Amino acid sequence: MTAPSTETPLVLSIQSHVAFGHVGNDAAMLPLQLLGIQPVAVHTVQFSNHTGYGEFKGQVFTPAHIADVLDGLRARGVLARCTAVLSGYLGDAGVGEAILAAVQEIRAARPGLHYLCDPVMGDVGRGLFVRPGIPEFLRRRALAQASIITPNHYEFELLHGAPLASVPEAIAAARSLLGAAPGTGPSLVVVTSLRTPDLPADRLATLAVTADAAWLVKTPYVDLQPLPNGMGDVFSAVLLGHLLRGKPTPDAVAGAVSSLYALVSRTSPGQRDLPLVACQAQIAAPVDRFSAEAV
């Protein structure tokens, strides 16, 4: 009898990095580790802090820098061992191309590779906050290569090209983005912070859509002003971790929503970051669990 593999799954996480705060890789690494996943972090920027604190210092790394780091990982055989790729905020469309090149390279050896692309572009109230060219890159290039996308409501409407009036309309819009095979579009669309007119005003919803099923997870609306940064980064990391650990899609989505709600609801008013370290137990085993309802 062959012993089960004890090798820890590796996730190539190509995102921003801040010395202080929890966004990008600094929001994704701890959740992945707590779920038994080893992140291989490649930083697209290095800033002193995230923009929620106002002034920041640091640099946006060039596509050549990203390619150089990936080349070093390739030489160590690390890229070939990665079972998933995670990406979020892009400082430059050229960095996006370097990410897609890595995805295509790994997928050639691992056809079942998960590529979770969080298409960070903006949010309700803040509007668009990425550089010109990023939305077009995400729509025209990244969407086709992703196996999972996790836009918020605002970003999903940008990808869809029109406002959404109802949950059934959102489901139809999500299915229009799905691909028939790897490299043609995602097989799973997860829309966070969904607030269509047909949903209760005191609830926040997350919608998960595949070709033949859809689920809705609803939580109480937590009215924090301002909202802490990095919520989408944490959600995407936890969702990917659950999927890599073999959870069915509705359970993985419900688990990620439950963990994020636990962290948001424990965030002090005015705090700009989620309490990842202080409340780390809520990441793998949240006290309040919400279920995914088929719609």
Secondary structure, DSSP 8 states (H G I E B T S, - for coil): ---------EEEEEEEEEEES--THHHHHHHHHHTT-EEEEEEEEEEEE-GGGS---EEE--HHHHHHHHHHHHHTTHHHHEEEEEE---S-HHHHHHHHHHHHHHHHH-TT-EEEE----EETTTEE-S-TTHHHHIIIIIHHH-SEE--BHHHHHHHHTS---SHHHHHHHHHHH--SSTTSS-SEEEEEEE--TTS-TTEEEEEEE-SS-EEEEEEE----SS--BTHHHHHHHHHHHHHHTT--HHHHHHHHHHHHHHHHHTS-TT-SB--TTTTTHHHHS-SS----EE-
